């Protein structure tokens, strides 16, 4: 799995942006895990899940149209039940 995420930044036509995406995807997940030290953690408790999250983050940026599995996950979740989500969409509507 680690080699899959590295392949994004190491492919023949990879450029500086591709390398940055991979670096920042890894940093994003590492920052999350560092923030969770000492707290009850329900996400990314195993190394393989951390690596999958890094890959998923990089794919979501480099190929958002191919991240379909995540689209299904997002649409199957009852986001309308979260007050914070409602508040943010209200702000979007006011701005538009």
Secondary structure, DSSP 8 states (H G I E B T S, - for coil): -HHHHHHHHHSTT--HHHHHHHHHHHHHHHHHHHHTTTS---S--SHHHHHHHHHHHHHHHH-GGG-HHHHHHHHHS-GGG-HHHHHHHHHHHHH-
